[in-house]
Amino acid sequence: SEFWIRERGVDRIRVPTDAIDWIEKQGNYSCIHAAGRSHLLRISLENILDTIDPENFTRVHRSVIVRTDRILRIKRMKTGARQAVLSTGDNVPVGRSFVRNLRWTR
């Protein structure tokens, strides 16, 4: 599976799902983070969840989906909030109701 994303208003680039590290909701858009680049796509997070493989991706927050093999660990902040530390160096929020989905992680 793949996404075709319009770049600079004219060109389209192909982003295969296996290249995606994580996806975040940004208003009516979703921002796909893949291979060190970010791509804005006018599609809801819910629609993306319907098209990607649930074996490879998991929702960790109401506004974040992560490729599960990119998660290195879950860390607890001093405030009690949790973050997923990704192999890309990114830290993404983990919602309380999504923590149980991540119990298997290191």
Biopython code that builds the backbone (N, CA, C, O; Angstrom):
import numpy as np
from Bio.PDB.StructureBuilder import StructureBuilder

atoms = [
    (1, "SER", "N", (0.842, -1.180, 0.000)),
    (1, "SER", "CA", (0.000, 0.000, 0.000)),
    (1, "SER", "C", (0.887, 1.243, 0.000)),
    (1, "SER", "O", (2.051, 1.191, 0.397)),
    (2, "GLU", "N", (0.323, 2.349, -0.448)),
    (2, "GLU", "CA", (1.103, 3.564, -0.584)),
    (2, "GLU", "C", (0.194, 4.782, -0.577)),
    (2, "GLU", "O", (-1.024, 4.674, -0.726)),
    (3, "PHE", "N", (0.810, 5.936, -0.401)),
    (3, "PHE", "CA", (0.096, 7.203, -0.472)),
    (3, "PHE", "C", (0.739, 8.035, -1.578)),
    (3, "PHE", "O", (1.963, 8.071, -1.709)),
    (4, "TRP", "N", (-0.086, 8.692, -2.359)),
    (4, "TRP", "CA", (0.395, 9.654, -3.349)),
    (4, "TRP", "C", (0.138, 11.033, -2.781)),
    (4, "TRP", "O", (-0.999, 11.380, -2.460)),
    (5, "ILE", "N", (1.198, 11.821, -2.657)),
    (5, "ILE", "CA", (1.107, 13.112, -1.986)),
    (5, "ILE", "C", (1.520, 14.217, -2.955)),
    (5, "ILE", "O", (2.556, 14.134, -3.615)),
    (6, "ARG", "N", (0.691, 15.243, -3.021)),
    (6, "ARG", "CA", (0.986, 16.392, -3.892)),
    (6, "ARG", "C", (2.042, 17.253, -3.208)),
    (6, "ARG", "O", (1.886, 17.666, -2.059)),
    (7, "GLU", "N", (3.110, 17.508, -3.937)),
    (7, "GLU", "CA", (4.187, 18.349, -3.438)),
    (7, "GLU", "C", (4.270, 19.611, -4.280)),
    (7, "GLU", "O", (4.200, 19.543, -5.508)),
    (8, "ARG", "N", (4.416, 20.735, -3.650)),
    (8, "ARG", "CA", (4.566, 22.029, -4.321)),
    (8, "ARG", "C", (3.458, 22.303, -5.325)),
    (8, "ARG", "O", (3.680, 22.970, -6.335)),
    (9, "GLY", "N", (2.265, 21.788, -5.048)),
    (9, "GLY", "CA", (1.106, 22.104, -5.855)),
    (9, "GLY", "C", (0.980, 21.381, -7.175)),
    (9, "GLY", "O", (-0.111, 21.357, -7.745)),
    (10, "VAL", "N", (2.044, 20.790, -7.689)),
    (10, "VAL", "CA", (1.978, 20.156, -9.006)),
    (10, "VAL", "C", (2.437, 18.709, -8.952)),
    (10, "VAL", "O", (1.699, 17.803, -9.340)),
    (11, "ASP", "N", (3.635, 18.493, -8.478)),
    (11, "ASP", "CA", (4.226, 17.155, -8.469)),
    (11, "ASP", "C", (3.540, 16.255, -7.450)),
    (11, "ASP", "O", (3.028, 16.714, -6.429)),
    (12, "ARG", "N", (3.543, 14.988, -7.750)),
    (12, "ARG", "CA", (3.070, 13.979, -6.803)),
    (12, "ARG", "C", (4.218, 13.027, -6.506)),
    (12, "ARG", "O", (4.956, 12.621, -7.403)),
    (13, "ILE", "N", (4.355, 12.679, -5.235)),
    (13, "ILE", "CA", (5.363, 11.695, -4.871)),
    (13, "ILE", "C", (4.677, 10.501, -4.217)),
    (13, "ILE", "O", (3.620, 10.631, -3.601)),
    (14, "ARG", "N", (5.291, 9.359, -4.363)),
    (14, "ARG", "CA", (4.763, 8.128, -3.780)),
    (14, "ARG", "C", (5.475, 7.861, -2.458)),
    (14, "ARG", "O", (6.704, 7.861, -2.387)),
    (15, "VAL", "N", (4.682, 7.633, -1.412)),
    (15, "VAL", "CA", (5.239, 7.286, -0.108)),
    (15, "VAL", "C", (4.691, 5.905, 0.259)),
    (15, "VAL", "O", (3.526, 5.785, 0.638)),
    (16, "PRO", "N", (5.523, 4.861, 0.151)),
    (16, "PRO", "CA", (5.052, 3.525, 0.535)),
    (16, "PRO", "C", (4.819, 3.453, 2.042)),
    (16, "PRO", "O", (5.534, 4.097, 2.809)),
    (17, "THR", "N", (3.835, 2.683, 2.467)),
    (17, "THR", "CA", (3.529, 2.616, 3.899)),
    (17, "THR", "C", (4.687, 2.058, 4.718)),
    (17, "THR", "O", (4.825, 2.404, 5.891)),
    (18, "ASP", "N", (5.526, 1.199, 4.125)),
    (18, "ASP", "CA", (6.640, 0.665, 4.908)),
    (18, "ASP", "C", (7.724, 1.718, 5.167)),
    (18, "ASP", "O", (8.630, 1.476, 5.965)),
    (19, "ALA", "N", (7.650, 2.878, 4.509)),
    (19, "ALA", "CA", (8.592, 3.963, 4.755)),
    (19, "ALA", "C", (8.091, 4.920, 5.841)),
    (19, "ALA", "O", (8.847, 5.762, 6.325)),
    (20, "ILE", "N", (6.817, 4.790, 6.221)),
    (20, "ILE", "CA", (6.220, 5.714, 7.189)),
    (20, "ILE", "C", (6.690, 5.378, 8.604)),
    (20, "ILE", "O", (6.641, 4.225, 9.033)),
    (21, "ASP", "N", (7.148, 6.412, 9.321)),
    (21, "ASP", "CA", (7.569, 6.255, 10.711)),
    (21, "ASP", "C", (6.402, 6.528, 11.660)),
    (21, "ASP", "O", (6.130, 5.745, 12.570)),
    (22, "TRP", "N", (5.722, 7.644, 11.432)),
    (22, "TRP", "CA", (4.564, 7.995, 12.256)),
    (22, "TRP", "C", (3.715, 9.027, 11.532)),
    (22, "TRP", "O", (4.162, 9.671, 10.583)),
    (23, "ILE", "N", (2.481, 9.169, 12.000)),
    (23, "ILE", "CA", (1.519, 10.074, 11.378)),
    (23, "ILE", "C", (0.836, 10.859, 12.492)),
    (23, "ILE", "O", (0.452, 10.293, 13.516)),
    (24, "GLU", "N", (0.687, 12.160, 12.287)),
    (24, "GLU", "CA", (0.000, 12.977, 13.292)),
    (24, "GLU", "C", (-1.117, 13.777, 12.651)),
    (24, "GLU", "O", (-1.024, 14.199, 11.499)),
    (25, "LYS", "N", (-2.166, 13.974, 13.416)),
    (25, "LYS", "CA", (-3.294, 14.786, 12.987)),
    (25, "LYS", "C", (-2.909, 16.258, 13.099)),
    (25, "LYS", "O", (-2.328, 16.690, 14.094)),
    (26, "GLN", "N", (-3.245, 17.019, 12.057)),
    (26, "GLN", "CA", (-3.042, 18.471, 12.081)),
    (26, "GLN", "C", (-4.282, 19.120, 11.489)),
    (26, "GLN", "O", (-4.344, 19.400, 10.292)),
    (27, "GLY", "N", (-5.260, 19.354, 12.341)),
    (27, "GLY", "CA", (-6.520, 19.921, 11.882)),
    (27, "GLY", "C", (-7.250, 18.954, 10.965)),
    (27, "GLY", "O", (-7.494, 17.808, 11.341)),
    (28, "ASN", "N", (-7.604, 19.404, 9.760)),
    (28, "ASN", "CA", (-8.266, 18.544, 8.781)),
    (28, "ASN", "C", (-7.279, 17.725, 7.965)),
    (28, "ASN", "O", (-7.675, 17.004, 7.050)),
    (29, "TYR", "N", (-6.013, 17.830, 8.289)),
    (29, "TYR", "CA", (-4.957, 17.143, 7.552)),
    (29, "TYR", "C", (-4.289, 16.096, 8.436)),
    (29, "TYR", "O", (-4.490, 16.051, 9.650)),
    (30, "SER", "N", (-3.489, 15.258, 7.784)),
    (30, "SER", "CA", (-2.608, 14.349, 8.502)),
    (30, "SER", "C", (-1.201, 14.609, 8.001)),
    (30, "SER", "O", (-0.988, 14.788, 6.802)),
    (31, "CYS", "N", (-0.252, 14.630, 8.902)),
    (31, "CYS", "CA", (1.143, 14.838, 8.544)),
    (31, "CYS", "C", (1.858, 13.493, 8.639)),
    (31, "CYS", "O", (1.962, 12.905, 9.716)),
    (32, "ILE", "N", (2.344, 13.019, 7.502)),
    (32, "ILE", "CA", (3.037, 11.737, 7.430)),
    (32, "ILE", "C", (4.532, 12.001, 7.549)),
    (32, "ILE", "O", (5.104, 12.763, 6.769)),
    (33, "HIS", "N", (5.156, 11.364, 8.531)),
    (33, "HIS", "CA", (6.598, 11.485, 8.739)),
    (33, "HIS", "C", (7.242, 10.210, 8.208)),
    (33, "HIS", "O", (7.007, 9.117, 8.724)),
    (34, "ALA", "N", (8.056, 10.368, 7.171)),
    (34, "ALA", "CA", (8.684, 9.206, 6.530)),
    (34, "ALA", "C", (10.079, 9.582, 6.037)),
    (34, "ALA", "O", (10.263, 10.602, 5.373)),
    (35, "ALA", "N", (11.036, 8.757, 6.367)),
    (35, "ALA", "CA", (12.416, 8.921, 5.881)),
    (35, "ALA", "C", (12.957, 10.336, 6.112)),
    (35, "ALA", "O", (13.607, 10.907, 5.236)),
    (36, "GLY", "N", (12.688, 10.891, 7.285)),
    (36, "GLY", "CA", (13.218, 12.196, 7.633)),
    (36, "GLY", "C", (12.494, 13.384, 7.019)),
    (36, "GLY", "O", (12.929, 14.524, 7.181)),
    (37, "ARG", "N", (11.398, 13.135, 6.317)),
    (37, "ARG", "CA", (10.615, 14.211, 5.709)),
    (37, "ARG", "C", (9.190, 14.170, 6.233)),
    (37, "ARG", "O", (8.720, 13.144, 6.726)),
    (38, "SER", "N", (8.507, 15.313, 6.117)),
    (38, "SER", "CA", (7.106, 15.405, 6.525)),
    (38, "SER", "C", (6.266, 15.774, 5.313)),
    (38, "SER", "O", (6.663, 16.610, 4.501)),
    (39, "HIS", "N", (5.106, 15.146, 5.197)),
    (39, "HIS", "CA", (4.219, 15.364, 4.066)),
    (39, "HIS", "C", (2.808, 15.594, 4.592)),
    (39, "HIS", "O", (2.290, 14.794, 5.370)),
    (40, "LEU", "N", (2.195, 16.686, 4.164)),
    (40, "LEU", "CA", (0.838, 16.999, 4.577)),
    (40, "LEU", "C", (-0.145, 16.413, 3.575)),
    (40, "LEU", "O", (0.008, 16.577, 2.364)),
    (41, "LEU", "N", (-1.148, 15.732, 4.093)),
    (41, "LEU", "CA", (-2.122, 15.033, 3.258)),
    (41, "LEU", "C", (-3.510, 15.363, 3.769)),
    (41, "LEU", "O", (-3.759, 15.302, 4.973)),
    (42, "ARG", "N", (-4.411, 15.710, 2.876)),
    (42, "ARG", "CA", (-5.770, 16.060, 3.293)),
    (42, "ARG", "C", (-6.600, 14.778, 3.405)),
    (42, "ARG", "O", (-7.388, 14.439, 2.523)),
    (43, "ILE", "N", (-6.395, 14.093, 4.509)),
    (43, "ILE", "CA", (-7.128, 12.868, 4.821)),
    (43, "ILE", "C", (-7.140, 12.741, 6.343)),
    (43, "ILE", "O", (-6.166, 13.093, 7.008)),
    (44, "SER", "N", (-8.224, 12.248, 6.878)),
    (44, "SER", "CA", (-8.315, 12.132, 8.337)),
    (44, "SER", "C", (-7.493, 10.946, 8.846)),
    (44, "SER", "O", (-7.211, 10.003, 8.107)),
    (45, "LEU", "N", (-7.119, 11.016, 10.110)),
    (45, "LEU", "CA", (-6.403, 9.914, 10.746)),
    (45, "LEU", "C", (-7.237, 8.641, 10.708)),
    (45, "LEU", "O", (-6.698, 7.549, 10.531)),
    (46, "GLU", "N", (-8.548, 8.778, 10.873)),
    (46, "GLU", "CA", (-9.432, 7.615, 10.846)),
    (46, "GLU", "C", (-9.410, 6.938, 9.480)),
    (46, "GLU", "O", (-9.408, 5.709, 9.401)),
    (47, "ASN", "N", (-9.394, 7.726, 8.400)),
    (47, "ASN", "CA", (-9.322, 7.149, 7.057)),
    (47, "ASN", "C", (-7.980, 6.473, 6.816)),
    (47, "ASN", "O", (-7.910, 5.447, 6.139)),
    (48, "ILE", "N", (-6.922, 7.042, 7.365)),
    (48, "ILE", "CA", (-5.609, 6.401, 7.239)),
    (48, "ILE", "C", (-5.607, 5.072, 7.970)),
    (48, "ILE", "O", (-5.074, 4.085, 7.463)),
    (49, "LEU", "N", (-6.200, 5.038, 9.160)),
    (49, "LEU", "CA", (-6.273, 3.779, 9.921)),
    (49, "LEU", "C", (-6.986, 2.691, 9.134)),
    (49, "LEU", "O", (-6.652, 1.512, 9.256)),
    (50, "ASP", "N", (-7.971, 3.083, 8.324)),
    (50, "ASP", "CA", (-8.703, 2.109, 7.510)),
    (50, "ASP", "C", (-7.866, 1.549, 6.370)),
    (50, "ASP", "O", (-8.171, 0.472, 5.857)),
    (51, "THR", "N", (-6.810, 2.261, 5.961)),
    (51, "THR", "CA", (-6.036, 1.829, 4.794)),
    (51, "THR", "C", (-4.700, 1.183, 5.138)),
    (51, "THR", "O", (-4.117, 0.510, 4.289)),
    (52, "ILE", "N", (-4.196, 1.367, 6.357)),
    (52, "ILE", "CA", (-2.886, 0.800, 6.711)),
    (52, "ILE", "C", (-3.054, -0.503, 7.486)),
    (52, "ILE", "O", (-4.107, -0.761, 8.070)),
    (53, "ASP", "N", (-2.017, -1.306, 7.482)),
    (53, "ASP", "CA", (-2.028, -2.621, 8.113)),
    (53, "ASP", "C", (-1.944, -2.495, 9.636)),
    (53, "ASP", "O", (-0.952, -1.982, 10.153)),
    (54, "PRO", "N", (-2.973, -2.957, 10.366)),
    (54, "PRO", "CA", (-2.946, -2.858, 11.835)),
    (54, "PRO", "C", (-1.866, -3.729, 12.477)),
    (54, "PRO", "O", (-1.564, -3.567, 13.659)),
    (55, "GLU", "N", (-1.292, -4.638, 11.718)),
    (55, "GLU", "CA", (-0.175, -5.439, 12.244)),
    (55, "GLU", "C", (1.093, -4.594, 12.367)),
    (55, "GLU", "O", (1.967, -4.889, 13.182)),
    (56, "ASN", "N", (1.187, -3.543, 11.552)),
    (56, "ASN", "CA", (2.395, -2.718, 11.513)),
    (56, "ASN", "C", (2.249, -1.354, 12.165)),
    (56, "ASN", "O", (3.248, -0.716, 12.496)),
    (57, "PHE", "N", (1.015, -0.900, 12.352)),
    (57, "PHE", "CA", (0.778, 0.434, 12.898)),
    (57, "PHE", "C", (-0.167, 0.355, 14.086)),
    (57, "PHE", "O", (-1.058, -0.492, 14.134)),
    (58, "THR", "N", (0.042, 1.250, 15.042)),
    (58, "THR", "CA", (-0.850, 1.312, 16.194)),
    (58, "THR", "C", (-1.102, 2.772, 16.557)),
    (58, "THR", "O", (-0.230, 3.630, 16.416)),
    (59, "ARG", "N", (-2.298, 3.023, 17.020)),
    (59, "ARG", "CA", (-2.641, 4.371, 17.477)),
    (59, "ARG", "C", (-2.163, 4.491, 18.914)),
    (59, "ARG", "O", (-2.523, 3.677, 19.764)),
    (60, "VAL", "N", (-1.348, 5.513, 19.186)),
    (60, "VAL", "CA", (-0.798, 5.696, 20.531)),
    (60, "VAL", "C", (-1.391, 6.913, 21.221)),
    (60, "VAL", "O", (-1.176, 7.129, 22.414)),
    (61, "HIS", "N", (-2.136, 7.703, 20.465)),
    (61, "HIS", "CA", (-2.726, 8.937, 20.985)),
    (61, "HIS", "C", (-3.883, 9.275, 20.062)),
    (61, "HIS", "O", (-3.915, 8.806, 18.924)),
    (62, "ARG", "N", (-4.823, 10.070, 20.518)),
    (62, "ARG", "CA", (-5.955, 10.407, 19.648)),
    (62, "ARG", "C", (-5.500, 11.122, 18.387)),
    (62, "ARG", "O", (-6.235, 11.163, 17.401)),
    (63, "SER", "N", (-4.288, 11.692, 18.406)),
    (63, "SER", "CA", (-3.808, 12.404, 17.231)),
    (63, "SER", "C", (-2.517, 11.827, 16.638)),
    (63, "SER", "O", (-1.869, 12.485, 15.824)),
    (64, "VAL", "N", (-2.133, 10.593, 17.040)),
    (64, "VAL", "CA", (-0.869, 10.017, 16.553)),
    (64, "VAL", "C", (-1.001, 8.513, 16.278)),
    (64, "VAL", "O", (-1.537, 7.758, 17.088)),
    (65, "ILE", "N", (-0.497, 8.109, 15.115)),
    (65, "ILE", "CA", (-0.356, 6.694, 14.743)),
    (65, "ILE", "C", (1.141, 6.449, 14.550)),
    (65, "ILE", "O", (1.833, 7.284, 13.968)),
    (66, "VAL", "N", (1.643, 5.313, 15.033)),
    (66, "VAL", "CA", (3.072, 5.016, 14.936)),
    (66, "VAL", "C", (3.268, 3.638, 14.311)),
    (66, "VAL", "O", (2.502, 2.709, 14.568)),
    (67, "ARG", "N", (4.299, 3.525, 13.492)),
    (67, "ARG", "CA", (4.707, 2.202, 13.001)),
    (67, "ARG", "C", (5.335, 1.496, 14.200)),
    (67, "ARG", "O", (6.310, 1.985, 14.771)),
    (68, "THR", "N", (4.784, 0.363, 14.575)),
    (68, "THR", "CA", (5.168, -0.279, 15.836)),
    (68, "THR", "C", (6.641, -0.655, 15.907)),
    (68, "THR", "O", (7.229, -0.614, 16.988)),
    (69, "ASP", "N", (7.252, -1.020, 14.785)),
    (69, "ASP", "CA", (8.663, -1.407, 14.867)),
    (69, "ASP", "C", (9.602, -0.211, 15.004)),
    (69, "ASP", "O", (10.814, -0.390, 15.128)),
    (70, "ARG", "N", (9.055, 1.010, 14.984)),
    (70, "ARG", "CA", (9.872, 2.212, 15.204)),
    (70, "ARG", "C", (9.913, 2.597, 16.686)),
    (70, "ARG", "O", (10.697, 3.461, 17.079)),
    (71, "ILE", "N", (9.076, 1.961, 17.508)),
    (71, "ILE", "CA", (9.036, 2.299, 18.937)),
    (71, "ILE", "C", (10.192, 1.613, 19.658)),
    (71, "ILE", "O", (10.303, 0.387, 19.653)),
    (72, "LEU", "N", (11.047, 2.419, 20.275)),
    (72, "LEU", "CA", (12.158, 1.871, 21.055)),
    (72, "LEU", "C", (11.742, 1.637, 22.502)),
    (72, "LEU", "O", (12.055, 0.603, 23.092)),
    (73, "ARG", "N", (11.030, 2.612, 23.065)),
    (73, "ARG", "CA", (10.582, 2.473, 24.450)),
    (73, "ARG", "C", (9.495, 3.499, 24.740)),
    (73, "ARG", "O", (9.278, 4.443, 23.980)),
    (74, "ILE", "N", (8.825, 3.284, 25.859)),
    (74, "ILE", "CA", (7.825, 4.224, 26.357)),
    (74, "ILE", "C", (8.409, 4.828, 27.632)),
    (74, "ILE", "O", (8.790, 4.101, 28.550)),
    (75, "LYS", "N", (8.478, 6.137, 27.687)),
    (75, "LYS", "CA", (9.018, 6.762, 28.891)),
    (75, "LYS", "C", (7.937, 7.575, 29.575)),
    (75, "LYS", "O", (7.055, 8.148, 28.936)),
    (76, "ARG", "N", (8.033, 7.608, 30.893)),
    (76, "ARG", "CA", (7.099, 8.383, 31.708)),
    (76, "ARG", "C", (7.764, 9.699, 32.068)),
    (76, "ARG", "O", (8.902, 9.730, 32.537)),
    (77, "MET", "N", (7.038, 10.786, 31.842)),
    (77, "MET", "CA", (7.539, 12.112, 32.148)),
    (77, "MET", "C", (7.272, 12.415, 33.624)),
    (77, "MET", "O", (6.497, 11.710, 34.270)),
    (78, "LYS", "N", (7.897, 13.441, 34.151)),
    (78, "LYS", "CA", (7.700, 13.827, 35.551)),
    (78, "LYS", "C", (6.239, 14.162, 35.839)),
    (78, "LYS", "O", (5.767, 13.988, 36.963)),
    (79, "THR", "N", (5.529, 14.641, 34.825)),
    (79, "THR", "CA", (4.118, 14.998, 34.980)),
    (79, "THR", "C", (3.208, 13.774, 35.008)),
    (79, "THR", "O", (2.022, 13.884, 35.318)),
    (80, "GLY", "N", (3.772, 12.594, 34.680)),
    (80, "GLY", "CA", (2.975, 11.374, 34.608)),
    (80, "GLY", "C", (2.568, 11.027, 33.190)),
    (80, "GLY", "O", (2.130, 9.909, 32.916)),
    (81, "ALA", "N", (2.713, 11.987, 32.290)),
    (81, "ALA", "CA", (2.409, 11.722, 30.880)),
    (81, "ALA", "C", (3.447, 10.757, 30.312)),
    (81, "ALA", "O", (4.555, 10.645, 30.838)),
    (82, "ARG", "N", (3.083, 10.067, 29.242)),
    (82, "ARG", "CA", (4.004, 9.125, 28.608)),
    (82, "ARG", "C", (4.319, 9.567, 27.191)),
    (82, "ARG", "O", (3.514, 10.216, 26.522)),
    (83, "GLN", "N", (5.517, 9.193, 26.752)),
    (83, "GLN", "CA", (5.928, 9.446, 25.381)),
    (83, "GLN", "C", (6.552, 8.176, 24.814)),
    (83, "GLN", "O", (7.198, 7.406, 25.525)),
    (84, "ALA", "N", (6.340, 7.979, 23.516)),
    (84, "ALA", "CA", (7.019, 6.898, 22.809)),
    (84, "ALA", "C", (8.285, 7.485, 22.201)),
    (84, "ALA", "O", (8.244, 8.509, 21.517)),
    (85, "VAL", "N", (9.404, 6.829, 22.457)),
    (85, "VAL", "CA", (10.676, 7.223, 21.866)),
    (85, "VAL", "C", (10.854, 6.364, 20.622)),
    (85, "VAL", "O", (10.876, 5.136, 20.702)),
    (86, "LEU", "N", (10.981, 7.017, 19.475)),
    (86, "LEU", "CA", (11.066, 6.303, 18.205)),
    (86, "LEU", "C", (12.509, 6.176, 17.732)),
    (86, "LEU", "O", (13.373, 6.954, 18.137)),
    (87, "SER", "N", (12.762, 5.210, 16.889)),
    (87, "SER", "CA", (14.106, 4.997, 16.348)),
    (87, "SER", "C", (14.572, 6.171, 15.496)),
    (87, "SER", "O", (15.764, 6.294, 15.215)),
    (88, "THR", "N", (13.654, 7.031, 15.083)),
    (88, "THR", "CA", (13.981, 8.220, 14.294)),
    (88, "THR", "C", (14.508, 9.355, 15.169)),
    (88, "THR", "O", (15.016, 10.352, 14.656)),
    (89, "GLY", "N", (14.386, 9.203, 16.503)),
    (89, "GLY", "CA", (14.763, 10.260, 17.426)),
    (89, "GLY", "C", (13.578, 11.104, 17.859)),
    (89, "GLY", "O", (13.701, 11.938, 18.756)),
    (90, "ASP", "N", (12.426, 10.891, 17.223)),
    (90, "ASP", "CA", (11.226, 11.635, 17.591)),
    (90, "ASP", "C", (10.624, 11.079, 18.878)),
    (90, "ASP", "O", (10.712, 9.883, 19.157)),
    (91, "ASN", "N", (10.011, 11.968, 19.654)),
    (91, "ASN", "CA", (9.229, 11.589, 20.819)),
    (91, "ASN", "C", (7.793, 11.987, 20.533)),
    (91, "ASN", "O", (7.520, 13.141, 20.200)),
    (92, "VAL", "N", (6.871, 11.037, 20.661)),
    (92, "VAL", "CA", (5.467, 11.334, 20.389)),
    (92, "VAL", "C", (4.648, 11.020, 21.627)),
    (92, "VAL", "O", (4.993, 10.112, 22.384)),
    (93, "PRO", "N", (3.556, 11.764, 21.845)),
    (93, "PRO", "CA", (2.739, 11.536, 23.036)),
    (93, "PRO", "C", (2.011, 10.196, 22.977)),
    (93, "PRO", "O", (1.622, 9.723, 21.909)),
    (94, "VAL", "N", (1.841, 9.605, 24.151)),
    (94, "VAL", "CA", (1.064, 8.374, 24.286)),
    (94, "VAL", "C", (-0.087, 8.689, 25.236)),
    (94, "VAL", "O", (0.133, 9.051, 26.391)),
    (95, "GLY", "N", (-1.301, 8.551, 24.747)),
    (95, "GLY", "CA", (-2.471, 8.825, 25.567)),
    (95, "GLY", "C", (-2.719, 7.731, 26.586)),
    (95, "GLY", "O", (-2.397, 6.567, 26.348)),
    (96, "ARG", "N", (-3.294, 8.105, 27.723)),
    (96, "ARG", "CA", (-3.565, 7.134, 28.792)),
    (96, "ARG", "C", (-4.373, 5.940, 28.312)),
    (96, "ARG", "O", (-4.081, 4.801, 28.674)),
    (97, "SER", "N", (-5.382, 6.197, 27.502)),
    (97, "SER", "CA", (-6.248, 5.092, 27.059)),
    (97, "SER", "C", (-5.571, 4.208, 26.024)),
    (97, "SER", "O", (-6.100, 3.147, 25.693)),
    (98, "PHE", "N", (-4.414, 4.613, 25.501)),
    (98, "PHE", "CA", (-3.717, 3.815, 24.489)),
    (98, "PHE", "C", (-2.527, 3.048, 25.058)),
    (98, "PHE", "O", (-1.932, 2.232, 24.354)),
    (99, "VAL", "N", (-2.168, 3.295, 26.314)),
    (99, "VAL", "CA", (-1.001, 2.653, 26.922)),
    (99, "VAL", "C", (-1.130, 1.135, 26.908)),
    (99, "VAL", "O", (-0.151, 0.434, 26.652)),
    (100, "ARG", "N", (-2.311, 0.626, 27.178)),
    (100, "ARG", "CA", (-2.483, -0.839, 27.244)),
    (100, "ARG", "C", (-2.165, -1.503, 25.899)),
    (100, "ARG", "O", (-1.802, -2.679, 25.872)),
    (101, "ASN", "N", (-2.294, -0.772, 24.786)),
    (101, "ASN", "CA", (-1.947, -1.322, 23.474)),
    (101, "ASN", "C", (-0.448, -1.506, 23.323)),
    (101, "ASN", "O", (0.005, -2.204, 22.416)),
    (102, "LEU", "N", (0.320, -0.888, 24.200)),
    (102, "LEU", "CA", (1.777, -0.874, 24.054)),
    (102, "LEU", "C", (2.504, -1.678, 25.121)),
    (102, "LEU", "O", (3.723, -1.562, 25.239)),
    (103, "ARG", "N", (1.820, -2.466, 25.880)),
    (103, "ARG", "CA", (2.438, -3.223, 26.978)),
    (103, "ARG", "C", (3.552, -4.149, 26.487)),
    (103, "ARG", "O", (4.474, -4.457, 27.242)),
    (104, "TRP", "N", (3.478, -4.591, 25.245)),
    (104, "TRP", "CA", (4.455, -5.519, 24.695)),
    (104, "TRP", "C", (5.792, -4.867, 24.375)),
    (104, "TRP", "O", (6.783, -5.567, 24.168)),
    (105, "THR", "N", (5.838, -3.529, 24.330)),
    (105, "THR", "CA", (7.060, -2.860, 23.890)),
    (105, "THR", "C", (8.140, -2.923, 24.963)),
    (105, "THR", "O", (7.864, -3.144, 26.143)),
    (106, "ARG", "N", (9.362, -2.724, 24.523)),
    (106, "ARG", "CA", (10.523, -2.781, 25.425)),
    (106, "ARG", "C", (10.509, -1.660, 26.425)),
    (106, "ARG", "O", (11.413, -1.563, 27.256)),
]
sb = StructureBuilder()
sb.init_structure("model")
sb.init_model(0)
sb.init_chain("A")
sb.init_seg("    ")
for serial, (resi, resn, name, xyz) in enumerate(atoms, 1):
    if name == "N":
        sb.init_residue(resn, " ", resi, " ")
    sb.init_atom(name, np.array(xyz, "f"), 0.0, 1.0, " ", f" {name:<3s}", serial, name[0])
structure = sb.get_structure()
